[in-house]
Amino acid sequence: MKFDLAVPILGFDNMKEVELHKIDDIFMKMKAVGEEHISFTLVNPFVLREYDFEVPERTKNLLAIDENSNILILNIVLIQNPIENSVVNFIGPIIFNTDNNKAAQIILQESTKYGVAEKISTFLKK
């Protein structure tokens, strides 16, 4: 599924459109359209932990999100070997409105309880 980026991914200002591909029930791959070497592995944060925040009004307006919108929230994960050493960016979620195929990354306030590089092993069931 293709999405137009209403707000660029931090550090990738020229990326305007992405494709999402499901890997499994937890992970997805996000690839930049027209940039074959730019891709990100994303994770469903709700599978790993309790995760809640308010989507800013500006982002809601840009993505045309209302109470009936179907949204998908994913976080960038830096895959390491072994997988337990991978880190998740919980402070920069990407919001996808699957009704109109628009997406944006938001940056949560520094006062949040989430980190920019939390080890995935912290959340894996032993």
N, CA and C of each residue as an Amber inpcrd file, in Angstrom:
protein
   378
   0.8350000  -1.1660000   0.0000000   0.0000000   0.0000000   0.0000000
   0.8890000   1.2410000   0.0000000   0.5860000   2.2270000  -0.8470000
   1.3670000   3.4590000  -0.9450000   0.7530000   4.5550000  -0.0870000
   1.6480000   5.3870000   0.4790000   1.2280000   6.5100000   1.3070000
   2.0020000   7.7590000   0.9040000   1.3120000   8.8960000   0.8530000
   1.9570000  10.1890000   0.6760000   2.3720000  10.6880000   2.0450000
   3.6100000  11.1550000   2.1570000   4.0950000  11.6810000   3.4320000
   3.7160000  13.1550000   3.5500000   2.8140000  13.4580000   4.4660000
   2.4050000  14.8400000   4.7170000   3.4850000  15.5670000   5.5100000
   4.2250000  14.8250000   6.2930000   5.3720000  15.3350000   7.0450000
   6.4970000  14.3260000   6.8160000   7.6750000  14.7950000   6.4050000
   8.7610000  13.8550000   6.1060000   9.2650000  13.1100000   7.3350000
   9.8900000  11.9810000   7.0650000  10.5890000  11.2310000   8.0940000
  11.8270000  12.0480000   8.4570000  12.0820000  12.2070000   9.7470000
  13.2040000  13.0220000  10.2190000  14.5060000  12.5840000   9.5410000
  15.1520000  13.5390000   8.8710000  16.4090000  13.2570000   8.1780000
  16.2430000  12.8180000   6.7340000  15.0030000  12.6500000   6.2910000
  14.7250000  12.2050000   4.9160000  13.7150000  13.1570000   4.2750000
  14.0870000  14.4250000   4.2040000  13.1760000  15.4830000   3.7470000
  12.7160000  15.3250000   2.3060000  13.4960000  14.6460000   1.4730000
  13.1250000  14.5000000   0.0640000  12.1970000  13.3140000  -0.1890000
  11.9760000  12.5100000   0.8270000  11.1100000  11.3350000   0.6780000
   9.6540000  11.7950000   0.7630000   8.9020000  11.6280000  -0.3140000
   7.5300000  12.1320000  -0.3860000   6.4750000  11.0270000  -0.3960000
   6.8830000   9.8240000  -0.8230000   5.9280000   8.7210000  -0.9380000
   6.6210000   7.4330000  -0.5060000   5.8720000   6.5910000   0.2180000
   6.4160000   5.3210000   0.7000000   5.4360000   4.1940000   0.4180000
   5.9810000   2.9880000   0.4050000   5.1660000   1.7810000   0.2870000
   5.3460000   0.9610000   1.5510000   4.2390000   0.4150000   2.0670000
   4.2910000  -0.4700000   3.2270000   4.0920000  -1.8980000   2.7680000
   4.9340000  -2.8000000   3.2880000   4.8310000  -4.2190000   2.9830000
   4.8450000  -4.9880000   4.2970000   3.8680000  -5.8350000   4.4900000
   3.7840000  -6.6260000   5.7090000   4.8430000  -7.7230000   5.6860000
   5.5790000  -7.8540000   6.7910000   6.5420000  -8.9410000   6.9560000
   5.8660000 -10.0730000   7.7300000   5.2750000  -9.7180000   8.8680000
   4.5150000 -10.6700000   9.6840000   3.5440000  -9.8680000  10.5480000
   3.0190000 -10.4410000  11.6140000   2.0340000  -9.7400000  12.4370000
   2.6490000  -8.6200000  13.2810000   3.9510000  -8.5680000  13.3540000
   4.6240000  -7.5740000  14.1900000   5.4070000  -6.5540000  13.3580000
   6.0580000  -7.0120000  12.3010000   6.9600000  -6.1590000  11.5320000
   6.4190000  -5.8360000  10.1470000   6.8040000  -4.6250000   9.6610000
   6.5010000  -4.2050000   8.3000000   7.7570000  -3.5560000   7.7290000
   7.8200000  -3.5020000   6.4210000   8.9130000  -2.8240000   5.7240000
   8.3180000  -1.5900000   5.0470000   8.9580000  -0.4410000   5.2370000
   8.5490000   0.7970000   4.5770000   9.6610000   1.1850000   3.6180000
   9.3080000   1.2880000   2.3280000  10.2960000   1.6210000   1.3010000
   9.9280000   2.9550000   0.6710000  10.9480000   3.7620000   0.3990000
  10.7450000   5.0280000  -0.2940000  10.4610000   4.7430000  -1.7620000
   9.4060000   5.3360000  -2.2980000   9.0750000   5.1780000  -3.7170000
  10.0910000   5.9880000  -4.5260000  10.7110000   5.3450000  -5.4970000
  11.6880000   6.0030000  -6.3470000  13.0890000   6.0540000  -5.7700000
  13.2740000   5.5210000  -4.5790000  14.5920000   5.4910000  -3.9260000
  14.8380000   4.0700000  -3.4460000  15.3660000   3.2280000  -4.3120000
  15.4700000   1.7990000  -4.0100000  16.3450000   1.4650000  -2.8040000
  17.2310000   2.3890000  -2.4100000  18.1460000   2.0920000  -1.3090000
  17.6650000   2.6180000   0.0380000  16.4780000   3.2250000   0.0750000
  15.9620000   3.7460000   1.3410000  14.7830000   2.9050000   1.7880000
  14.9690000   2.2210000   2.9140000  13.8770000   1.4400000   3.4920000
  14.0660000   1.3670000   5.0030000  12.9760000   1.1280000   5.6770000
  12.9700000   1.0500000   7.1360000  12.1850000  -0.1810000   7.5520000
  12.6330000  -0.8080000   8.6180000  11.8430000  -1.8540000   9.2460000
  11.0240000  -1.1720000  10.3330000   9.7370000  -1.4690000  10.3560000
   8.8240000  -0.8760000  11.3370000   8.2390000  -1.9700000  12.2090000
   7.8670000  -1.5970000  13.4160000   7.2990000  -2.5560000  14.3560000
   5.9960000  -1.9910000  14.9160000   5.0640000  -2.8920000  15.1870000
   3.8210000  -2.5330000  15.8500000   4.1300000  -2.3670000  17.3380000
   4.1240000  -1.1370000  17.8660000   4.5330000  -0.9330000  19.2500000
   3.5790000  -1.5490000  20.2720000   2.3270000  -1.7180000  19.8880000
   1.3190000  -2.2250000  20.8190000   1.5070000  -3.7080000  21.1310000
   2.2680000  -4.3990000  20.2910000   2.5990000  -5.7990000  20.5470000
   3.6810000  -5.8890000  21.6250000   4.4900000  -4.8420000  21.7100000
   5.6260000  -4.8580000  22.6240000   5.3150000  -4.2980000  24.0100000
   4.4730000  -3.2570000  24.0630000   4.2930000  -2.5450000  25.3260000
   2.9990000  -1.7380000  25.3250000   2.6670000  -1.2040000  26.4960000
   1.5990000  -0.2050000  26.5540000   2.1710000   1.0560000  25.9350000
   1.4100000   1.6660000  25.0410000   1.9290000   2.7940000  24.2790000
   0.7730000   3.7180000  23.9680000   0.8180000   4.9170000  24.5110000
  -0.2530000   5.8680000  24.2180000   0.2900000   7.2920000  24.2030000
  -0.3150000   8.0990000  23.3530000   0.0480000   9.5020000  23.2210000
  -1.0680000  10.1770000  22.4380000  -1.0880000  11.4770000  22.4940000
  -2.0560000  12.2600000  21.7400000  -1.4450000  12.6520000  20.3960000
  -2.1860000  12.4030000  19.3200000  -1.7460000  12.8650000  18.0080000
  -2.0080000  14.3790000  17.9720000  -0.9870000  15.1850000  17.6850000
  -1.1720000  16.6430000  17.6550000  -2.2520000  17.0650000  16.6460000
  -2.9600000  18.1370000  16.9730000  -4.0320000  18.6420000  16.0990000
  -3.5190000  18.9290000  14.6930000  -2.3250000  19.5010000  14.5980000
  -1.7530000  19.8070000  13.2800000  -1.6340000  18.5370000  12.4360000
  -1.1740000  17.4510000  13.0510000  -1.0230000  16.1820000  12.3400000
  -2.3870000  15.6150000  11.9840000  -3.3450000  15.7010000  12.8960000
  -4.7110000  15.2500000  12.5920000  -5.2500000  15.9780000  11.3760000
  -5.0240000  17.2860000  11.3110000  -5.5010000  18.0700000  10.1670000
  -4.7900000  17.6880000   8.8780000  -3.4610000  17.5320000   8.9340000
  -2.6900000  17.1650000   7.7450000  -3.1120000  15.8060000   7.1840000
  -3.4290000  14.8770000   8.0890000  -3.7880000  13.5170000   7.6680000
  -5.2970000  13.3110000   7.5710000  -6.0610000  14.3630000   7.8500000
  -7.5310000  14.2940000   7.8360000  -8.0400000  13.1790000   8.7440000
  -7.5120000  13.1560000   9.9750000  -7.9000000  12.1420000  10.9530000
  -9.0480000  12.6690000  11.8000000 -10.0850000  11.8500000  11.9380000
 -11.1640000  12.1400000  12.8760000 -11.4540000  10.8760000  13.6750000
 -12.5030000  10.9140000  14.4880000 -12.7850000   9.7750000  15.3680000
 -13.1490000   8.4970000  14.6080000 -13.4910000   8.6030000  13.3360000
 -13.8510000   7.4260000  12.5350000 -12.7120000   6.9250000  11.6490000
 -11.5810000   7.6070000  11.6770000 -10.4650000   7.2550000  10.7980000
  -9.8170000   5.9390000  11.2190000  -9.3670000   5.2080000  10.2260000
  -8.5890000   3.9910000  10.4510000  -7.1190000   4.3780000  10.3740000
  -6.4520000   4.3180000  11.5310000  -5.0460000   4.6940000  11.5490000
  -4.1900000   3.5180000  11.9920000  -2.9620000   3.5500000  11.5430000
  -1.9630000   2.5540000  11.8790000  -0.7720000   3.3120000  12.4520000
  -0.2850000   2.8740000  13.5930000   0.8590000   3.5130000  14.2310000
   1.9970000   2.5000000  14.2820000   3.1330000   2.8920000  13.7270000
   4.3040000   2.0180000  13.6870000   5.5380000   2.8030000  14.1060000
   6.5430000   2.0830000  14.5590000   7.7900000   2.7020000  14.9880000
   8.9560000   2.0920000  14.2270000   9.9620000   2.9140000  13.9770000
  11.1670000   2.4470000  13.2960000  11.9750000   1.5920000  14.2610000
  12.4500000   0.4670000  13.7410000  13.3000000  -0.4230000  14.5320000
  14.6000000  -0.6430000  13.7590000  15.7130000  -0.5560000  14.4700000
  17.0190000  -0.8200000  13.8840000  17.3540000  -2.2710000  14.1930000
  17.2620000  -3.1110000  13.1630000  17.4640000  -4.5520000  13.3290000
  18.9450000  -4.8560000  13.5390000  19.2070000  -5.6600000  14.5570000
  20.5590000  -6.1080000  14.8800000  20.5690000  -7.6350000  14.9270000
  21.7660000  -8.1950000  14.9330000  21.9190000  -9.6380000  15.0450000
  22.6870000  -9.9140000  16.3350000  22.0670000 -10.6070000  17.2860000
  20.7480000 -11.2370000  17.2590000  19.6280000 -10.2030000  17.4200000
  18.4210000 -10.6090000  17.0980000  17.2510000  -9.7260000  17.1000000
  17.0630000  -9.0410000  18.4560000  17.4650000  -9.6960000  19.5340000
  17.3100000  -9.1410000  20.8820000  18.0840000  -7.8360000  21.0650000
  19.0930000  -7.6020000  20.2480000  19.8920000  -6.3740000  20.3300000
  19.3150000  -5.2370000  19.4990000  18.2230000  -5.4840000  18.7850000
  17.5800000  -4.4510000  17.9790000  17.0260000  -3.3610000  18.8910000
  16.9620000  -2.1350000  18.3650000  16.4400000  -1.0160000  19.1460000
  15.2640000  -0.3660000  18.4250000  14.3010000   0.0830000  19.2340000
  13.0760000   0.6900000  18.7180000  13.0600000   2.1690000  19.0790000
  12.6470000   2.9980000  18.1300000  12.4690000   4.4270000  18.3650000
  11.0060000   4.6600000  18.7370000  10.7240000   4.7350000  20.0260000
   9.3570000   4.9620000  20.4890000   8.9970000   6.4400000  20.5290000
   9.9770000   7.3150000  20.3850000   9.7180000   8.7480000  20.5060000
   9.3160000   9.3860000  19.1620000   9.4890000   8.6190000  18.0570000
   9.1630000   9.1560000  16.7310000   8.2190000   8.2550000  15.9550000
   6.9960000   8.0310000  16.4620000   6.0720000   7.1420000  15.7430000
   5.6600000   7.7050000  14.3820000   5.3110000   6.8040000  13.4900000
   4.7900000   7.1940000  12.1840000   3.3040000   6.8380000  12.1730000
   2.4790000   7.8230000  11.8370000   1.0280000   7.6670000  11.8170000
   0.5870000   7.5050000  10.3640000  -0.1430000   6.4390000  10.0790000
  -0.6590000   6.1720000   8.7350000  -2.1760000   6.2370000   8.7820000
  -2.7760000   7.0770000   7.9470000  -4.2270000   7.0820000   7.7870000
  -4.5200000   6.1690000   6.5970000  -5.0510000   4.9830000   6.8790000
  -5.2700000   4.0040000   5.8130000  -6.5190000   4.3040000   4.9930000
  -7.3110000   5.2910000   5.4170000  -8.4950000   5.6800000   4.6390000
  -8.1150000   6.5400000   3.4360000  -7.1260000   7.4270000   3.6120000
  -6.7540000   8.3300000   2.5180000  -5.2940000   8.1950000   2.0880000
  -4.5940000   7.2070000   2.6520000  -3.1990000   6.9040000   2.2870000
  -2.2510000   8.0920000   2.4880000  -2.3970000   8.7350000   3.6410000
  -1.4770000   9.8000000   4.0280000  -0.7790000   9.3700000   5.3080000
   0.4680000   9.8250000   5.4670000   1.2510000   9.4480000   6.6410000
   2.1130000  10.6200000   7.0920000   2.5150000  10.5560000   8.3630000
   3.4010000  11.5740000   8.9200000   4.1050000  11.0050000  10.1370000
   5.3410000  11.4460000  10.3210000   6.0480000  11.1080000  11.5490000
   5.8530000  12.2600000  12.5270000   5.6250000  11.9010000  13.7840000
   5.5840000  12.9180000  14.8240000   6.7110000  12.6330000  15.8060000
   7.1380000  13.6560000  16.4920000   8.1700000  13.5030000  17.5190000
   7.5100000  13.8450000  18.8520000   7.4810000  12.8590000  19.7440000
   6.8820000  13.0690000  21.0540000   7.7940000  13.9530000  21.8960000
   7.2130000  14.6850000  22.8110000   7.9700000  15.5880000  23.6760000
   9.0220000  14.8300000  24.4790000  10.1120000  15.4960000  24.7750000
  11.2050000  14.8760000  25.5280000  10.7780000  14.4160000  26.9110000
   9.7220000  15.0070000  27.4300000   9.2560000  14.6310000  28.7650000
   8.4970000  13.2980000  28.7570000   8.3540000  12.7170000  27.5940000
   7.6260000  11.4620000  27.4650000   8.3460000  10.3290000  28.2040000
   7.6050000   9.2880000  28.4540000   8.1790000   8.1100000  29.1310000
   8.8200000   7.1390000  28.1480000   8.8870000   7.5230000  26.8720000
   9.4290000   6.6500000  25.8320000  10.8170000   7.1190000  25.4070000
  11.6120000   6.1760000  24.8800000  12.9700000   6.5030000  24.4630000
  13.1560000   6.4250000  22.9580000  14.2910000   6.9560000  22.5170000
  14.6000000   6.9830000  21.0970000  15.2930000   5.6970000  20.6460000
  15.8680000   4.9580000  21.5780000  16.5770000   3.7200000  21.2140000
  16.4690000   2.7120000  22.3500000  15.2840000   2.1330000  22.4910000
  15.0520000   1.1460000  23.5520000  15.2570000  -0.2580000  22.9900000
  16.0240000  -1.0650000  23.7260000  16.2830000  -2.4370000  23.2680000
  14.9950000  -3.2430000  23.2240000  14.7970000  -3.9360000  22.1190000
  13.5960000  -4.7460000  21.9440000  13.5530000  -5.8950000  22.9510000
  14.7290000  -6.3290000  23.4080000  14.7760000  -7.4430000  24.3710000
  14.0750000  -7.0820000  25.6830000  13.9870000  -5.7980000  25.9960000
  13.2910000  -5.3470000  27.2040000  11.8290000  -5.7550000  27.1720000
  11.2600000  -5.8860000  25.9880000   9.8280000  -6.1280000  25.8440000
   9.4790000  -7.5340000  25.4100000  10.4930000  -8.3540000  25.1010000
  10.2340000  -9.7200000  24.6640000   9.9030000 -10.5960000  25.8580000
   8.9100000 -11.4590000  25.6850000   8.5230000 -12.3890000  26.7450000
   9.5700000 -13.4870000  26.8460000  10.0190000 -13.7300000  28.0410000
  11.0350000 -14.7760000  28.2540000  10.3710000 -16.1020000  28.4800000
